[in-house]
């Protein structure tokens, strides 16, 4: 999400004082006071942006956290890609090999970051309750942005852990009361979680205006988040309707898929929700240093890590040869200090799969500095919403021409062969095609694990690759640190 730069010390001091942060693992905070009047401060857009800065920064997943959550926990446990080599390989071993327990790497960091965003959003919402002369439409907009971040954070947590505690702190709560709430709140039920998140995202969608930065909450990405929320719940009619609303808001497919994720293409109208990245800031994209193969001819200003992010040969071969999306895989190269071509899909003599292709979807940033690249990270984009509506329509009615047309818009942009309604005689056949097509369209975008789980194939897919996955592994375990902190938390089945 967008990083707001505070322009003077007054804004910095005021924002820090307002955004004293409580998290689920550390609720005790020093109480602070300020001489500034919140009503006066919020009289300008600069003041409003400053108030929201801490909320957005708390919710922004970037740098190594993006690596950990988007790739390690979301894609390296699927049939698309995996990691080898370097110091990272040892840490990743239990994740990739489905040897999961409550001490699994990275899950506690994910939990803490999302609850940090939730607590900051709650803090700002409580601040707005104290305002006496600020216009109501200004207050509503601030609250809507906070509720978007809060709802989206709970939705994100749910994808990994199932329902988690819903934390709300009364405005007049004492420090002891805050401590007790954080350490005793039980997990929400599935019904409670759905009602809470739906209400937050619906409020944001109905309150915020369309347009503006795709890195900041607006009507379009609030409806898009609702669409994804309904999709995950298999609420097909609601998913179809939310997608249809998004499709009517003026978003367009970027014409050149091969440049969509490059620096050149990042200011596009396809990214509905994104994280803006900039070299030298605290929001950077560090994917490519892990994707460069050994002895790849990197520029002097780039870093090539020992850790190697690889793509399965079988996945690359699901693309037609003319498919533009296939062009973003590195499948052969000439290493430094040699003239011999290094093949990465199959051994040219034996034909054995090498499982060594590299996703170069984030086209390397020429101005990158060491590990830091400036490619923006899409969280939701139009092609995803189009395929979501097609899936929802298929689940509701079976194959229809509208669903086929939506799929073909995505495939036509990629120069893939269009499909025909007559090719899919039933719901099941088009469902299977949609799962495969979402993989081809959304690889390296943290979508595959969720898609496989929704289609009931995550665990069976892992078993086919030789891992001892169990049915309960559609969810990760609740982190042990959280279980120790809150005795009312109940661990996910299978991890006790």
C-alpha positions in Angstrom: 0.0 0.0 0.0 1.1 3.6 -0.5 3.8 5.0 1.7 3.0 8.5 2.8 6.0 10.7 3.5 5.4 13.2 6.4 6.6 16.6 5.4 7.5 18.2 8.7 8.2 17.3 12.3 4.8 18.5 13.5 3.1 15.8 11.5 5.6 13.2 12.6 5.1 14.0 16.3 1.3 14.2 16.1 1.1 10.9 14.2 3.4 9.0 16.5 1.4 10.2 19.5 -1.9 9.2 18.0 -0.7 5.8 16.8 0.6 4.3 20.1 0.4 0.7 19.0 -0.8 -2.4 20.9 -0.4 -5.9 19.5 -1.6 -9.3 20.5 1.7 -10.1 22.1 2.5 -6.8 23.8 -0.5 -4.8 25.0 1.3 -2.6 27.6 2.2 0.8 26.2 3.2 4.0 27.8 0.3 6.4 27.8 1.2 9.6 25.9 -0.4 13.0 25.6 -0.3 15.8 23.0 -1.1 19.5 23.1 -2.4 19.4 19.5 -6.2 19.5 18.8 -7.2 16.5 16.5 -10.1 18.5 15.0 -7.7 21.3 13.9 -5.2 18.8 12.7 -7.7 17.0 10.5 -8.8 20.2 8.8 -6.3 19.6 5.9 -5.6 16.6 3.7 -2.1 16.6 4.9 -3.3 16.0 8.4 -5.6 13.2 7.3 -2.8 11.5 5.4 -0.5 11.8 8.4 -3.1 10.2 10.7 -3.5 7.2 8.3 0.3 6.8 7.7 0.9 4.5 10.6 -2.1 2.4 9.6 -1.0 1.9 6.0 2.6 1.3 7.0 1.6 -1.3 9.5 -0.4 -3.2 6.9 2.2 -3.0 4.1 3.9 -6.3 3.3 7.2 -5.6 1.6 10.8 -6.7 1.4 11.6 -9.9 3.2 8.1 -10.2 4.7 6.7 -10.3 1.1 9.2 -13.0 0.3 8.2 -15.0 3.4 4.4 -14.7 3.1 3.8 -14.4 -0.7 6.3 -17.0 -1.9 7.5 -19.3 1.0 4.1 -19.8 2.6 1.9 -19.3 -0.4 3.6 -20.7 -3.5 6.5 -22.9 -2.4 4.0 -25.4 -1.0 2.3 -25.8 -4.4 3.0 -27.3 -7.8 4.4 -24.0 -9.3 7.7 -23.3 -7.6 10.1 -24.1 -4.8 13.4 -23.0 -3.3 16.9 -24.7 -3.0 20.4 -23.6 -1.9 21.7 -20.8 0.3 21.1 -20.3 3.9 17.4 -20.0 3.3 17.0 -23.6 2.3 17.5 -24.9 5.8 14.8 -22.6 7.2 12.4 -23.5 4.4 12.9 -27.3 4.6 10.0 -28.0 7.1 7.7 -25.6 5.2 8.3 -27.2 1.8 8.3 -30.8 3.1 5.0 -30.4 5.0 6.7 -31.0 8.3 4.6 -28.5 10.1 4.2 -27.6 13.8 3.4 -24.5 15.8 7.0 -23.4 15.7 7.1 -23.3 11.9 9.2 -20.4 10.5 7.5 -17.2 9.4 3.9 -17.8 10.7 4.4 -15.8 13.9 5.7 -12.8 11.9 2.7 -13.0 9.6 0.3 -13.1 12.6 2.0 -10.2 14.4 2.1 -8.0 11.3 -1.6 -8.4 10.5 -2.5 -7.7 14.2 -0.3 -4.7 14.2 -2.3 -3.3 11.2 -5.6 -4.2 13.0 -4.6 -2.5 16.2 -3.5 0.6 14.4 -6.7 0.8 12.5 -8.7 0.4 15.8 -6.6 3.2 17.4 -7.4 5.6 14.6 -11.1 4.6 14.6 -11.2 5.4 18.4 -9.5 8.8 17.7 -12.3 9.7 15.3 -14.8 9.1 18.1 -13.3 11.9 20.1 -13.7 14.5 17.3 -16.2 17.2 17.8 -15.9 19.7 14.9 -14.5 17.6 12.0 -17.0 17.1 9.2 -18.7 13.8 9.3 -17.8 13.0 5.7 -14.1 13.4 6.6 -14.5 11.1 9.6 -16.4 8.5 7.6 -13.7 8.4 5.0 -11.0 7.9 7.6 -13.0 5.2 9.3 -13.7 3.6 5.9 -9.9 3.4 5.1 -9.2 1.9 8.5 -12.0 -0.6 8.2 -10.7 -1.7 4.8 -7.3 -2.3 6.2 -8.7 -4.1 9.3 -11.1 -6.2 7.3 -8.5 -7.1 4.7 -6.0 -8.0 7.5 -8.5 -10.4 9.1 -9.3 -11.9 5.6 -5.6 -12.4 5.0 -5.1 -14.1 8.4 -8.0 -16.4 7.8 -6.5 -17.7 4.6 -3.5 -19.1 6.7 -5.1 -19.9 10.1 -8.8 -19.9 9.8 -10.8 -17.6 12.2 -8.6 -15.7 14.6 -9.5 -13.5 17.6 -11.5 -10.4 16.7 -9.9 -7.7 18.8 -11.7 -4.4 19.6 -10.6 -2.1 22.3 -13.1 0.3 23.9 -12.0 3.9 23.6 -12.0 4.3 27.4 -10.2 1.0 28.2 -7.5 1.1 30.8 -4.1 -0.5 30.2 -5.1 -3.4 32.4 -8.3 -3.9 30.4 -6.4 -3.8 27.1 -3.9 -6.3 28.4 -6.7 -8.6 29.5 -8.5 -8.4 26.1 -5.4 -9.2 24.2 -4.5 -12.2 26.4 -8.0 -13.7 26.7 -9.9 -13.2 23.5 -10.9 -16.6 22.0 -10.9 -17.3 18.3 -14.0 -16.1 16.4 -16.3 -18.6 15.0 -16.5 -18.9 11.2 -19.8 -17.1 11.2 -18.5 -14.3 13.4 -15.4 -13.8 11.2 -17.5 -13.7 8.0 -20.0 -11.2 9.4 -17.2 -8.9 10.8 -15.1 -8.8 7.7 -18.0 -8.5 5.3 -19.3 -5.5 7.3 -15.9 -3.8 7.3 -15.3 -4.3 3.5 -18.9 -3.3 2.7 -18.6 -0.1 4.7 -15.4 0.8 2.8 -17.0 -0.1 -0.6 -20.1 2.0 0.1 -18.3 5.0 1.6 -15.1 5.5 -0.4 -14.9 7.1 -3.9 -13.8 5.3 -7.0 -10.5 6.1 -8.5 -7.4 7.4 -6.8 -4.2 5.5 -5.9 -4.5 1.7 -6.2 -2.2 1.6 -3.2 -4.8 3.3 -1.0 -8.3 2.0 -0.1 -10.9 3.1 -2.6 -14.3 1.8 -3.8 -12.7 -0.3 -6.5 -10.3 -2.3 -4.3 -12.8 -2.6 -1.5 -15.3 -4.3 -3.9 -12.4 -6.4 -5.3 -11.5 -7.5 -1.8 -15.1 -8.4 -1.2 -15.0 -10.4 -4.4 -12.0 -12.3 -3.2 -13.6 -12.8 0.3 -16.8 -14.2 -1.2 -14.7 -16.4 -3.6 -12.8 -17.9 -0.7 -16.2 -18.6 1.1 -17.7 -20.1 -2.1 -20.5 -17.6 -1.9 -20.8 -17.7 -5.7 -23.6 -15.2 -6.3 -22.0 -12.6 -4.1 -18.7 -13.2 -5.7 -20.2 -12.8 -9.2 -22.0 -9.6 -8.2 -19.0 -8.0 -6.5 -16.8 -8.9 -9.6 -19.4 -7.4 -11.8 -19.3 -4.1 -9.9 -15.5 -4.0 -10.2 -15.7 -4.7 -13.9 -18.0 -1.6 -14.2 -15.5 0.8 -12.6 -13.3 1.5 -15.6 -10.3 -0.9 -15.0 -8.6 -2.2 -18.2 -6.2 -5.0 -19.0 -2.7 -3.7 -19.6 -2.0 -4.6 -23.3 1.4 -6.1 -22.9 1.6 -8.9 -20.3 5.4 -9.1 -20.6 5.7 -5.5 -19.3 2.9 -5.5 -16.8 5.2 -6.2 -13.9 8.1 -4.1 -15.1 9.1 -0.6 -14.0 7.8 0.6 -17.4 4.4 -0.9 -16.9 3.7 -0.3 -13.2 1.5 2.8 -13.6 -1.3 0.8 -15.2 -5.0 0.6 -14.8 -5.0 -3.2 -14.2 -3.6 -3.2 -10.7 -6.7 -2.7 -8.5 -4.7 -3.0 -5.2 -0.9 -2.9 -5.1 2.1 -2.2 -2.9 4.2 0.6 -4.3 7.9 -0.1 -4.2 10.8 2.3 -4.6 14.5 1.6 -4.4 16.0 3.3 -1.3 12.7 3.4 0.6 11.2 1.1 3.2 9.0 -0.5 0.5 11.1 -2.6 -1.9 10.7 -5.7 -4.0 13.5 -8.3 -3.3 12.1 -11.2 -5.4 14.6 -11.1 -8.3 17.8 -11.6 -6.3 16.4 -15.0 -5.4 15.3 -15.8 -8.9 18.6 -15.1 -10.7 20.3 -18.5 -11.4 23.8 -19.2 -10.4 26.4 -17.3 -12.4 23.7 -15.3 -14.2 25.1 -12.2 -15.8 23.6 -9.6 -13.5 24.3 -5.9 -13.7 27.0 -4.5 -11.4 24.3 -2.8 -9.3 22.3 -6.1 -8.8 22.7 -8.8 -6.2 22.4 -12.5 -6.9 21.6 -14.6 -3.8 22.7 -18.1 -3.2 19.0 -19.0 -2.5 17.4 -20.2 -5.7 13.7 -19.8 -6.5 12.9 -22.4 -9.1 9.8 -23.3 -11.2 8.7 -26.9 -11.9 9.1 -27.9 -15.6 5.7 -29.5 -15.6 4.1 -26.1 -14.8 5.9 -24.2 -17.5 4.9 -26.8 -20.0 1.2 -26.2 -19.4 1.6 -22.9 -21.4 1.3 -23.0 -25.2 4.5 -22.0 -26.9 3.1 -18.7 -28.2 1.6 -17.7 -24.8 3.1 -14.4 -23.8 3.0 -15.4 -20.2 5.5 -18.1 -20.9 8.0 -15.5 -22.1 8.5 -14.4 -18.5 10.2 -17.7 -17.6 14.0 -17.9 -18.0 14.4 -21.4 -19.5 18.0 -21.2 -20.7 21.0 -18.9 -20.4 24.8 -18.7 -20.9 26.5 -18.4 -17.5 29.4 -16.1 -16.7 32.8 -17.3 -17.9 31.4 -19.8 -20.4 29.9 -20.1 -23.9 27.8 -23.2 -23.1 24.1 -22.8 -22.9 22.6 -23.8 -19.6 19.2 -25.5 -20.1 16.6 -25.2 -17.4 13.5 -27.1 -18.5 14.7 -30.5 -19.6 18.0 -32.2 -20.1 18.6 -31.9 -23.9 19.9 -35.5 -24.1 17.7 -37.5 -21.7 14.6 -35.3 -21.7 14.5 -35.5 -17.9 12.8 -32.6 -16.2 15.3 -30.2 -14.6 12.7 -28.2 -12.6 15.0 -25.2 -12.9 13.1 -22.5 -14.9 13.0 -19.1 -13.2 10.0 -16.8 -13.0 11.2 -13.4 -14.3 7.7 -12.0 -13.9 9.1 -9.0 -12.0 11.3 -7.9 -14.9 14.6 -6.9 -13.2 14.7 -3.2 -12.4 17.7 -1.5 -14.3 18.0 1.0 -11.4 18.0 -1.7 -8.6 20.5 -1.3 -5.8 21.8 -4.6 -4.4 18.7 -6.6 -3.4 16.3 -3.7 -3.8 14.1 -3.5 -6.9 11.4 -1.0 -7.5 8.7 -3.2 -9.2 5.3 -2.6 -7.6 3.7 -5.8 -6.1 0.0 -6.4 -7.2 -2.3 -7.7 -4.6 -5.5 -7.8 -6.7 -5.6 -7.0 -10.4 -8.3 -7.0 -13.1 -7.5 -10.4 -14.7 -8.0 -12.0 -11.3 -11.4 -10.5 -10.9 -12.4 -11.5 -14.5 -11.4 -15.1 -13.8 -13.2 -14.9 -10.5 -16.5 -13.9 -12.1 -16.1 -16.7 -14.7 -15.5 -19.2 -11.9 -18.5 -18.0 -9.9 -20.8 -18.0 -13.0 -19.7 -21.6 -13.7 -20.4 -22.7 -10.2 -23.9 -21.1 -10.4 -24.9 -22.1 -13.9 -22.3 -24.4 -15.5 -20.4 -23.2 -18.6 -21.9 -20.1 -20.1 -20.8 -17.8 -23.0 -20.2 -15.0 -20.6 -17.8 -17.1 -18.6 -16.0 -18.2 -21.7 -15.8 -14.6 -23.0 -14.2 -13.4 -19.7 -11.6 -16.2 -19.9 -10.9 -15.4 -23.5 -10.3 -11.7 -22.7 -7.5 -12.8 -20.4 -6.1 -15.4 -22.9 -6.4 -13.1 -25.9 -4.1 -10.5 -24.1 -1.6 -13.3 -23.7 -2.0 -14.5 -27.3 -3.1 -17.9 -26.0 -5.6 -19.9 -28.1 -9.2 -18.9 -27.3 -11.4 -21.5 -25.9 -15.0 -22.4 -27.0 -18.1 -23.1 -25.0 -18.6 -26.4 -26.8 -15.2 -27.6 -25.4 -16.7 -27.7 -21.9 -19.7 -30.0 -21.6 -20.1 -29.6 -17.8 -19.3 -27.6 -14.8 -16.5 -29.9 -13.7 -14.6 -29.6 -17.0 -14.6 -25.8 -17.0 -13.8 -25.8 -13.3 -10.6 -27.8 -13.9 -9.6 -25.5 -16.8 -10.2 -22.4 -14.7 -7.9 -23.7 -11.9 -5.2 -24.3 -14.5 -5.7 -20.9 -16.2 -5.5 -19.1 -12.9 -2.2 -20.8 -12.3 -0.9 -19.6 -15.7 -2.2 -16.0 -15.2 -1.3 -15.5 -11.5 1.9 -17.4 -10.9 4.3 -15.6 -8.6 1.4 -13.6 -7.2 0.6 -15.6 -4.0 -2.6 -17.1 -5.5 -1.9 -20.8 -6.0 -2.2 -22.1 -2.5 -5.6 -20.4 -2.0 -6.8 -21.7 -5.4 -5.8 -25.3 -4.8 -7.4 -25.2 -1.4 -10.7 -23.9 -2.8 -10.7 -26.6 -5.4 -10.0 -29.3 -2.9 -6.6 -30.2 -4.4 -4.0 -28.6 -2.2 -3.2 -31.7 -0.1 -3.6 -34.3 -2.8 -1.3 -32.1 -5.0 1.4 -32.2 -2.4 1.1 -35.9 -1.9 1.5 -36.4 -5.7 4.8 -34.5 -5.4 5.9 -36.9 -2.7 5.3 -34.9 0.5 3.5 -36.3 3.6 0.7 -33.7 3.6 -2.4 -34.4 5.7 -6.0 -33.1 5.2 -5.7 -30.6 8.1 -2.9 -28.9 6.4 -5.2 -26.6 4.4 -4.5 -24.4 7.4 -1.2 -23.6 9.1 -0.9 -24.1 12.9 -1.5 -21.2 15.2 2.0 -19.9 16.1 3.2 -21.3 19.5 4.1 -17.8 20.7 0.5 -16.8 20.4 -0.7 -20.0 22.1 1.6 -19.3 25.0 0.4 -15.7 25.3 -3.3 -16.4 25.2 -4.5 -19.6 27.0 -8.0 -19.2 25.3 -6.6 -19.8 21.9 -7.5 -23.2 20.5 -5.0 -24.8 18.1 -6.0 -25.9 14.6 -6.8 -29.6 14.4 -3.9 -31.9 13.8 -1.2 -29.7 15.4 -1.8 -30.5 19.1 
